[in-house]
């Protein structure tokens, strides 16, 4: 065959492939990503940032450096909408050049940890009959692994710590039976009835019914014998204590710590009902030998002035001191976290309490007590500083506090080590250095690894950006900005703004006004796979995410301002924000505005419906919101409405009714999409059904979307894609934008054949 003919055929084939690629609704832009070794920033390029891009992008865990500071291990999961399955991998990144190497892609592999030696790794994988296998592998010999031990049940949240030559302490969490033995779901006897009987609440929590099994902490020792690590006998540190740690539902590694001196953990106060109380305590288990049962039960380390929720217990590097966070008020889950330091933990052989009582650290800034609330605390590698992750004006910032400047119970001054973005994890970079390895995200990047030296925080080094600073998503930091506007009182309200990547000031764009949940929460410069402003911006919206009264990161007084004012100050702030947008942002078309919110944000959608601001929007989206305040008595955590509404219903009925959206249903007239899931036990599905019934009976254009296998959030990728499709098509219809996807039933059950189209 002639060269010219071969050339012609080649060109024709390339044109056909290109045509096919660009006519596909969702080109597989991850397909060039190699599985064995690649730059950790990946090599994908998104043709357009949309829900498929968001949901199929690789999701990296925080990375843990090895003792040399040259390598870091992490996990990454990726969902394929073509194959309809998820892949999971454990990888190691070379910190010096940003390149990653695949260690294993076994589907159930998880929880990797270094075993002291720079090249040895320990991880978990599912075993037979509900067991968990501890696997040891090497960076130098990828694929060559052996089993260090088998645990007869499901475990997670592994932590390890060196004890000496060829000895490593290990601790992890796993559910236990009331008698203290490890729970194995596959070994549970077959039940002949589905009955459940309760004599006290909680009956159910978040998305599951409370069962006799409880979270417990187990410890043991890994010992190297004949060149291989082997797991010794395990001990349930919480046996016969009535304590549960990690605290359900979201507690994990942040609820306990491990040192050569023992275990440190937080647990709910067993003398109080968890449905009505937030009080938890710090406990210390002294351990002389990790292969033996402890000589004493867990010892409570109590600071009497603090009676609220406790979290983030950590040992100092030498295991002799500790720190943790605790709130002052019992029953208030959004109280300010105070920092407590235990200067000395008693000798594990002793039977006395710690030799020094816990001390409250008073943090001052500009001659006043610092009013920020840390979400985590840790010691610097040399123990001279505390490291705090703190929400601050729309960012999650890493701060340091020098413990050598003054006595620990006197004034200390926080110093910021990071700026824009959201820090999610902090690890020592290497032994003998105070440098830190930080994992963070932003509104345009779902994973960033960087190195920060506390002595020179301005010289941070980026090790790896998962999306090349948003470039691979087609996003840019220039799309993100902020505004401040006058609130209902003598204060300014902050809002984050996200614009389309093709933004032009000469054009006008419909407004997407997004209200956060909580309510004591905030929009921050962080990544989300559930409510991602960039997804909405790329549809053609100016997305404005306000942080009204009750939002976190602006001082405790601002947080407390929503108490007994759910539909008061926050609503007035949001009205002021809408007016500010109308008057100061000419490129925002408020005549084509839509509003969306979930949880408390969903409550606010219902409050909008009943009040004047609701008429300013062409359409609303209410996800798992509050319809009737009285129905919050069916929620799981009763301390929440009891605090925010001034007491239980029968003692504070006037307040419950004052802020009840159902009182104003005679005003409901704005088209609304209602979303509510069957496993939402925080706000039961009857709330969403009631909203939809009211809208339908009033003749208001409305739709109802539900997922039988989702809770307060929509987490499964296929479900999330449907969620995004329905939401975007709904708001685009009213904002004058083309549908995100052409109508299709996408396998959704829709009894009325007249309503086959999705969105």
N, C-alpha and C positions, 0 to 999 in steps of 0.2 A: 504494500500500500504506500502511495506517495506521501512525502512529508507534508505537502500542502493539504492533502485530504485528511491526514491525521489531525493536523492543526484545526481544520474546519470542524471536524467531529468533536474535538476537545472543547473548542469554544462553544459549540452548540450545547454540549452536556453541561458546561459551567453555567450557561444562561438558563438552562432548565432548572438546575439546582437552585440558582439564585432566585428564580421566579417562584419556585415552590417555597423557599425559605421565607420570602417576604409576603407571601399570601397566607402563610400559616397564621392562625389567630394568636398563637403564643409560641414564637420560635424558641427552640431549646437552647438558650444562650449559655447554659452551664456546660454544654456538651464538650467544650474544649478543655474542661478542667481535668487534668490527669489524676489518676488514682494513687500513683506510687509516690511521686515527689514533685513538688511545685512550689513557686513562691507563695507564701502564706497569704498574700493579698489577693490571690486567685487571678485568673485571667479571663473572667467572664465579662461580657458587655451587654447590658440590658438595652434592647431597642426602645423601650419605653417603660417607665416605672409604673407598674400596675399590680393588682392583687396577685397574679401568678408570679410575678417577679418577687414580690414581698414574701410570699409563702414558700417558694421553692429555693430561695437564697440559702446558702449554707449557714447554719447557725452554730457558732463556736462557743464553747464554754470558756470560763476564765482559765488562764494557763498557769501552771505551777512550775517555776524554775527548779532545776536540779541544783545540788550544793555548789557546783562550779560556776553557776550563772551563765553557762554557755548554751544550755538547752532548756526548753520548757515543754511540758506535756499538756495536751488539751483534747477534748472530744469535739466532734463536729457531726451534725446530722443534716441531711439534705432530703427533701421530699420531691419526688418526680410525679407530675400530673400525667405524664405519658405512661409510665409504668404503674402509677397509683400505689406507690410504696415508698418507704423511707429507708435510706441507708444510714448507718451509724459507723463512725470510725474513731479510732484513737490515733492521734498524730503527735509528733514531736517537732517543734520548730527550732531551728538553729538561730539563736538570738543575734548572732554576729552578722548573718546575711538575710534573714527572713525567710529562708527556704524550709519547707516542711517535708517530713518523711512519714509515710504510713506505717503504723506499728501493727494494727489489726483492723479488719473490717467485719469481724464477727458481729452479727446483728445485736446480740445482747451484751456485748462488752461495755463496761462502764467503770466509773470511779477510779481512774488511774492515779497512782502515787509512786514517787521515787522511793527506792529502798536504800538510801544512803550512798551507795555506789553510783557514780554519775551515769552509768549505762543501764542499771537494773530498774525495772518497773514492775509494780504489782497492780493488777486490775481484777475486776469481778466479771463473771459471766454466769448466765443461768445454767444450772445443772439438771440432772434427772430428778423427777418426782418432787419438784418444788425446791430443790436445794440450790445453793450458790457455791460456785467454784472460785477459789482464789488462784489466779494465774500469774506466773512470773515469766517475764520476757526481758529481752535485752535490745537496746538500741543498736548495738554492734552486730547482733545476730538476729535480725528481724525474721520472724516466722518460727524460730526455735523457742518453744515455751515448755513449761512443766507446771504441774499442779502443786501448790504449796499447802493446800488444805481444802476440805469441803465442809460447808456449814449446812446443816439440815433444815434450811428454811430460807426465806427471802430477806436479804440484808442490803443496806445502802449506807451512804454518808461515812465512808471510811476515812479515818485519820491514823497516821503513823508517827512515831517519834523514836529516835535512837536512845537505847539504854546502855550501850557499850559495844564492845567488839562482838560482831555477829549476833547481836540481839536487838530486836525492834519491838516496841510496844505498839499494839494495834487496838483500835476501838471503832465501833460502828453501831448503827441503830438497826433494830429489827423488832417486829411485834412479838409480844410474849403472851402466853396464857396467864390467867390469874395465879397459877401455881409457880410462875417464873420460868417455865420452859419455853423454848423458842417455838413460835407459831409457824405452822406450815399449812397453807391453804389446801394443798393437794392431799394432805394426810388427814384433813378434818373429817370426822365421821359424817356419813350421809344423814341429812335431816329429813324427818318425816313430816314436818310442818313448816310453814313460813311464818308462824306466829312470833311476835316480839313483845315482851312484857317489860314495862319500866315502872319503877317506883320513884324515880326522880329525873329531872331534866338535866343534861341535854338528851333529847331523843335522837336527834340527827344534827350533823354539823357539816356545813358547806355543801357537800354533795353525796353524803353517805350517812347511813344510820350508825349510831354509836353501838359498838359490840363489846363483848367482854375482853377482847384482845386490846392491849395497850402498847404504845411505843415504849421501848426499853433500850438501854445502852449496855453493850457487851464489850468486854475487853479480854485480851489475851496477849500472848507473846509469839513473835516469829523468831525462830532460831535457825542459824545456818549450820547444817550438819552435812558433812561430805560435799561441801560446795553448793548445796541447795538449801533454800529457805523452806522451813516446815512450820506449820501452825500448831501451837500447843493447845491445851484445854482452854475453854472459854467460860467466862463468869458473867452472869447478869448482875450488873452493879445496882439495879433498882429492885431486886427481888425482895418481896415482903415489905415494901416501903409505901405502897399506894401512890407512888410518884410516877409521872409519865414525862418522858423526854425522848426526842424533841417534842415540843408542844404542838399538837395538831392545830390548824391544818397545814400551815406553811413552814413550820420549823424544820431545820435540817442541820447542817454542820455549824450554823451560827448559834445553835443552842447548847453546844458542849465543846470542851477542849481537852486536850491530852498533853500531859507532861510526864517526866520521869517520876514525879512525886505523886501522881494520881490523876483523877478525873475531876473536871469542873463542869457543872451543868445547871441549867435553869429548868424549873418545873412549876406548874400551877400549884398553889397552896391546896393540899389535899383536904383541908378542913372546910373549904369554901366551895359552893356550887359554881362550876365554871360558866354556867349560863348567865349568872348575875354578877360575876366578879372577874376582874382582870388580874388580881394579885397573884404574882408568882415570886419564887424565891431562888436564891443562888445556893447551890450545894457543892460541897467538896468531899470527894471520896479519897482518903489517903490510901495509897497502894505501895506496899513494900516490895512485893513480888508480883509481876503481872501474870504469872502462871498459877497464882493461888487466890483463894477467896480473901477479900479484904478483912482486916481485923475488926473493923467497925462499920456501922451503917453510915450513909451519907450525912454529913454535918451541915446544917443550915448556917449560912453566913448572912446575917440580917443587919440592915441599916434601918433602924426603927422609924426614921423620919420619912422613909419611902415605902409606900404601901401599894404601889401599882405594879404594872407588868415589868418583868425583868428580861433582859436579852443580852446577846453578844458577850458571853463569858470568855475571857482569855487569860492564859498564863503569861507571865513574863518569860523571856528567853531562858532564864535559869530555872524556871519552874517554882521559884520561891515566893513570887508575888502574883497578884491577879488584878484584873479590872473587869467591870461589867457596867451595863446601863440599866437604869431603873426609873420608872415614873413615880411621881409622888402620890397621885390619887388612884385609889381602887375604883374600878368601874368606868374609868375614862381611858379608852384605848388610844387617844390622840394627845394625851398629856405630854409635856416636854420630857425627853429622856435626860436624866442627870447622870453624870459620870462618877462612878464609885471605884476607889482603888483599895485593895487589900494589901497593905505593905508587906505582910509576911504570912505565908501559909505555914501552919505548924508541921513539925516533923511527922512523916507518915507513920512512924512507930509510936508516936505519942497518942494519948487518949484525950488530951485537952482540946479546947477550942483554939482557933488561930491565935498566934501570939500577939497580933495587933488587930484591933477592930477595924472594920471597913471605914474608910474616910470619904466624905463627899468632896469632890473637886469643884471648887467655885471658879468658873471661868469668867474673866472680865474682858471687856473690850470698850475702849473709850470711857473708862472709869465707871462703867455700868456692867451689871451681870449680863453675860452673853445669853441672848434669848433664843439661840438656835437649838435644834434638837437632833443630836447625832443618831444615825441609824446603825452604826457599827463602831467598835473601838478595837484597837490592837496596839501592841507595843512595837516600837522600832526594833530592828535586829539587835541593837546593843542595849536595849531597855531604857535608854535615856529620854525617849519621847513617847507620847501617846499619839496614835494616828486615828483620826476621826473622819468618817464619811458623813457629810452634812448637806442636807438640801438647803440651798441658798439662792434665792431670787431666780429660780428657773434652771439652776444647775445643781448637780450632785458633786460637791467639791470635797477634795481631800485636804484636811487641815492637820497641822501638827501642834502639839503642846509640849513644851520643854519641861520635863520633870525636874531638871537640875536648877531652874531659875529661882525657885522658891519652895518652901515646904509644900507638900502635896495638898494641904488643906487651906492654902492661901491663894491669892490671885495668880492666875496664869493667863497668858495672852496667846490666843490662837493665831496661827499663820497659815495662809492658804498655800498649798503645794501644787494645785491644779487650777485651771480656769474654766473655760467653756466645756460643756459636755457633761456626761454622767458617769462617775466612777462606780463600778460595780464590784471590784475585787482588788485587794492589795496583798502582795506577797513580797517577802524578802528576795532580793535578786540573787544573792549568794552569801555564803558564810564569810564572816569577817568584814562585812560592808553594810553601811546603812542605806545603800541604794535600794530602790523599790521597783518592783515589776507590777504594773498597773493594767487592769482590764477596764475598758470604758466603752461607751457608745455615744452617739449623737443623733440628731434628727435626720442626718443623711448617711450615717455609717452604723452598721449593726455590730461591729466588733473592732476594737482598736487595742493593740498591745503597745505599751510604752514603758520607758525607764525614766524615773525621776530621782534625782539626788536631793534630799531635803536641804542640803547645804546650798544648792544652786537650783532651785525649782524652776527658774526661768529657762533652763537649758534642757528641757525634756527631749528625749529621743524617741521617735516613733519606730518601733520594731516592725510592726505590721498593721496595715489597715485592710480590713476584709474587702472593702469596696473601693480602695484607692481614694479615700476621702470623698466618697459618693460618686466618683467618676463612673464606676462600673454600673451603677444604678441610673446613670444619666442625671444625677442630682449634684447640686453645688451649694456650698455654704452661703453663697450670695442670695439664695432663695429664702433664707431664714433671717428674720429680724425680730424686733420687739417694739412694743409701744407701752406707754404708761398713761393712764387717764385718771381724772378725778373720780373717786368713789362716792358712795352715798354719804360718807362722813369726811372728817378731816384727814384723809389719807389718799394715797395713790394706789391704783390697781394695775398690776402688770399683766401683759398678755404676749404670747408668742405668735408670730406671724409667719406663715409659709406661703410662698407664691409659686406659680407654675414655673417650670424651667425655661419656658419660652416667654416669660413675662415681658410686657411692654407698657410703660407708663401712658402710652397714647391710647391704650385700650381699657375697657371696663370689664370686670370679672365679677360673677356672682359671689356672694359671701356664703361661706360655710362656717357657722358659729358653733363651735364644739365645746360642750360643757362637761367638765370632768366629774368623775364619781368621787366617792369617799364618805361624806363630803370633805373630810379633813385629808385632802390629798392635793396634788398640783400637777399641771402640765410642766414638764421639764424638757430640757434639750437632750432627750434620750430616745432610743429606738423602741418601737413597739410593733409586734406583729398583729395586734388587735385593733388599735385605734392609731393609725399612722397618718399624721397630717399630710405627708408627701403624696400618699396614694390619692387623697382627695384633691390636693393641689394640681396634680398632673391630669386630673379630669377637666381642669379649667377654672378652679375656684381660688379665691383668696381665702385661706383657712386661718381663722383667728381663734386662738385658744386662750381664753381669759382665766385668770386665777383670782376669783372674787373672795370676799370675806369667807373665812373658814379654810382657805388654802394654806398649805404648809410651805415653809421656806422663807417666810416674811416676818417671823417673830411669833411667840406664843400668844400674844394678845390678839393678833390677827386670826389665828386659828380659833381661839376661844370665842371670837365674835359671832360665830354661827350658832352657838348654844342658845336654844330657845328662840331661834330666829331663822329657821330653815327657809322660809319663803320671804323673809324680811330683807336684811342687809344684802345678802348675796344677789337676790333678784334686783334690788335697786342698783347694785353695782353693775349688773349685766345690762340694765336699761341705760345707765350712763355710758357703758362701753359701746353700745349700739349707736347712741347719739354721737359719741366721739368719732366713730367710724364714718357716719354720715357726713360729719362736718369737716373732717380732716384727711380723709383718704379718698380722693376723687376717683381713683381707679377701681374702687369697690362699688359694685352695683347693688345697693341695698334693696332695690325694688325686686331683685331676684334672689333674695336671701333664703337660706334654709338653716335649720338648727338641728343639732344632733346631740344626744347624751345618753349615758349608761349609768345604771344604779342611781346615785344621787343626781347625776346628770339627767337620767330618765325622769326622776321626780321633777326636775326643773322643766322638762318638756311638758309635763302635765300641769305644772304651775303656770307656764307660759300660756297653755291652752285656756286657762281660766282667767287670764289677765291680759292687759292691753298689749304687752309686747308680743304675745302670740299672734296678733293680727299683722305684725310686721313681716312674718315669714310665709313663704309660699308653701312650705311643707316642713314637717317635723319627723324626727326618728327617735323613738323611745325604746331603748334596749334595757330589759330587766329593771324597770323603774318602779317607784312607789306610786300606787294609785290611792290607796286608803291607808291613812296613818294607823287606824285601829288594827289593820291586818298585820302590822309589824309585831303584834303579840304572837304571831305564828312563826316568826323568824327564829334562828338558832341562838344568836348571841343577844340576849335580852338587855344586857348592860348598856348596849349601844343606844337604843331609843330611850331607855330610862334616863341616861345622862343627858342626851341632847334635847329631850323634851321635858326636863324638869322632874322626872320621877315616873313610876309606873302609871298606866292609864287611869286607874281608879283614884290616884292621888293628884294627877295633873291633867285631867280630862280637858280642861279649857285650852291648855297649850297644845295637846294632841289635835284637837279639833281646829284650833286657829290656823295651823299650817297643813291642814288636810286638803289635798288637791281635789278630792271627790266632792267637796262642798261647792265647787264652782263649775260643775259639769254643764250647767245651763248655758255657759259661754263657749263651750267647745265647738270650734268651727273650722279649724285649720287641718288640711289633709295630714294624716299621720300614719306612718308605718310603725307597728307595734311588734317587738321581738321579745319573746320570753321562753325560757327553756325549762324542760321538765325536771332536770336535776338541780335546779336553783332552789336550795333550801334557805338561802339568805333572804331572798324575796320570792316567795312561792309563786308558781305559775298562775294562780288565781288572780294575782294583780294584773298581769297582762291580759287575761281573758276578760276581766272586768272593763279594762280600758277599751278593748276592741268591741265589746258588747255596747258600751255607751256610744262610741263613734258610729257603729252601724245603725243603732236605733235612732240616732240623731241625723242620719243621712249624710254624715261626713265621709268623704272619700278616705278609705283606710284599707290596710292590709295587715295580716297577722302571720308572722313567721315563727316557727318553733323547731327545736331540735330535741329529740327524745333522749339523746345521749350526751348532752352538754349541760354544764352548770351555769353559774353566774357569768361565765365567759364562754366564748366559742373557740375551742383550742384545736380540734381536729382539722387538718389541712383541707380536706374535701368539704367539710361543713363550712369552714371559714371562707372558702372560695364562693360557695353559695351565698353566705352572709354578705360578702362584699358585693357580689353581683346584684342581689336584691336591693341592698342599700343604695348603691350607686345609680342603678337604673331608676329607683324611686326619686331620689333628689334631683337627678339630671332632668327627669321629665318635667319637673316644676321650675327648674332653674333655666330652662331653655337650652340645655346642652344635649348632645346626642347620647343615646344609651351606651353604657359601657360595653354591653354585649347585646347582640340581637336577641329578641325574645326566644326563649327555649324553655322547655319544662325541666331540663337537666336532671331528670329522675325524681323530681320533687312530687310528693303526693299532693294532688290538688283535686278535691272531690268535685268542685264545680268546673265542668268542662269549658265554661265561658271564660274561665280565668287561667287558662293553660299557660299563658306567657309569664315568664319570671321577670319582675321589674316593670 
